[in-house]
Amino acid sequence: MAADEEDESGEVRRPSSKKTARKTAKKTSSVRAGSRESESESERTARRVSAPRAMRYAAEQLKELLGRAPESVSSVKPTEDGWQADVEVLELERVPGTTSVMATYRVVLDKEGELVAYERTRRYTRGQIDRR
């Protein structure tokens, strides 16, 4: 019997099977969850992702493009259109490690955390100290 069918007397009969009841409950909860997901999705587009999430997104997406895992995110700051982050990447591993070649990439993300642009802004050896 399908969920909530009428019998000859006009009364609504509930499913007798626990399995059918569970299926109905799952469908109801997934519809509710789907509406929450769409609400959070629309809320997400209305506001900027958090700084920690922007840092993770910058590192993940840059790794996908470069094929190298970022070592760290050295800066992240909000912009009018989203986020800007500087990500440190090991470009060439050498022995000793202090002579390995590193690079800083500037990554631009939109408000949702999607990568819009990136560029390498600096190359240096790991043991190098900036003097300013």
N, C-alpha and C positions, 0 to 999 in steps of 0.2 A: 504494500500500500504506500502511496506517496505521502509526503508530509502534509498534515492538516487537510484531510479530505472530508466531505460531508457524507453521512450515511443516509438511508432512506427516510429517517425521521427528521432530517434537517440539522442534526447536531454535528458539530465539528469534532472529528476524532483525531486524537494525537497519534503519532506513530508508536506502535507497541514495541518495536525493536530498539534496543539501546544503540545499536550501530547506526540506524537511521537518525536517531536523535543526536548522536555525536556528529554525524555529517552535517546536519542542519546547524548545530552550534558552531562548527568549524567555519561554515559558509558565512554565518552572521558575524563571527569575530573577524574573519578575513575582510569582510566588507567594511567593518569599523576600522580595522587597521589600515586598509587602503585609503579611507577618507582621512585618517591621521597623517598618512604618508603624503597625500596630496596637499594637506594643509601645511605640513612642515616644508614641503617643496616650495609652495608659494611664499611662505614666510622666508625661506632661505633666499629666494630671489629678491626679496624686498630688503634684506639686510646683508651686511658683509660677514664672511666667515671669520672666526676668531683668529688671533695671531698664531697660536700654536698649530691650529689646523692649516693655516696658510703656509707655515714653515714646513709641515709634513708634505703638503701638496706640492710645494716648490721642489723639495728634494726628490719626491717620487717621480714627478713628471720630467725633471731634468735627467734623472737616471734613465728613464725610458728613452729619451732623445739621444743621450750621449753614450749609453751602454756602459757607463761607469758609475759606481755608487758614490754619492757625495759623502765627504768626511764630516762636514758640519754646515750649519747655516749661521753665518757670522753677523747678519743683520736682517731685520724685517721691519718694514714701516708701512703704515697705511698711506694710500694715495687717494686722490679724488675718485678714481675709477676702480680701486681694488687694493692691491698690495704690491710692494717691491721688496725683493729679498736678495741678499748676496750669499751665494752658496759656494763653499770650498770643495774642490774636486781634485783627487789624485790623478794627474795626467800621465806620469811616467814614474814607475817605481824603480829606485836605484838603491845600491848598497854603498855606503851606509844610508840609512833612511833619511838622514838630514839633507842629503843631496837629491832626494826625490823631487820631481817637478810637480808643483801644485798650480791650480788656476782658480781664480775667482770669477764666477758667473753671476751677472745681474739678471734676475728673473722677474718678469712682470706678470702678475696674476689679476684676473678680473675679480669682481666682488664675490663670485661663487667659488673662487679658488682655482679656476681653469687657467692654464698657462697661455699667455697672449704673445709674449716675446721673451727672448733671452739673448745675452751677448757675453762673450768673455771680456772681462775688463782688466785682467791682470794675470801674469804668469810669474812664478817665483819658486825658489827652492824652499823646501820645508824648513830648513834651519835659518832662513833669512829673517831678520828683524827689521820692521819698518822704522825709519827715522823721520820724525816730523818736528 
